[in-house]
Amino acid sequence: SMRRTSPFPVTSQQLDLFVSAGGHIAARDAQDLMAWPFFRLAKSKRVRPIDFQMGEVSILVEATAEHGMATIWDADVLIWVASQIVEARDMGRPTSRLIAATPHEILAFTRRGTGKASYERLKAGLDRLQSTTIATSIRQRDARRRHRFSWINEWKERLDGSGRALGIEMIVPDWFYEGVIDQALVLTIDPAYFALTGGLERWLYRIVRKHG
């Protein structure tokens, strides 16, 4: 969950802070996230795990009772992160798993309203991304081994002296970051994707875009 004042633990202080570029950049989605059932397709709360097996691919997604499972709308934050990382890499700028942003940037990029209610929804989404855990064999050389992670290792709000939000910082997991940095595992998507209101529509768009 969120910590407003305490710094990240020592491990994350070894990460260089990557400040997002902002502005108009291409929307890019991580192919592994497009192809497999990692997210809840409805906005209603789900705690029951997703336990998926197909051949050597296994995916277990577990949620907490407090926050529920990350949804396909919450995954818009990960599309924003992937877009920022690829843009920076293509410009020759260093990237990192520790990313600083303003909520306004993320909300504008993902075509959300930028008012207080949208910001509160974004924070709830960050909590779901942080508290949902995944164990998967995808991209593990030995199919019997599984990589376990959360979509966001941790995140915090940066506040000014009077308690107003200056921005947010988040750490994305190695598994996600490595897939994005490897160019073959990212696809450009149409920004109109963010306007799709149905979870099933969004899932279908991503599947078709991945295999199209």
Secondary structure, 3 states (H helix, E strand, C coil): CCCCCCCCCHHHHCCCEEECCCCCCCEEEEHHHHHCCCCECCCCCCCCCEEEEECCEEEEEECCCCCCCCECCCCHHHHHHHHHHHHHHHCCCCCCCEEEECHHHHHHHCCCCCCHHHHHHHHHHHHHHHHCEEEECCCCCCCCCCEEEECCCEEEEEECCCCCEEEEEEECCHHHHHHHHCHHHEEEECHHHHHCCCHHHHHHHHHHHHHC
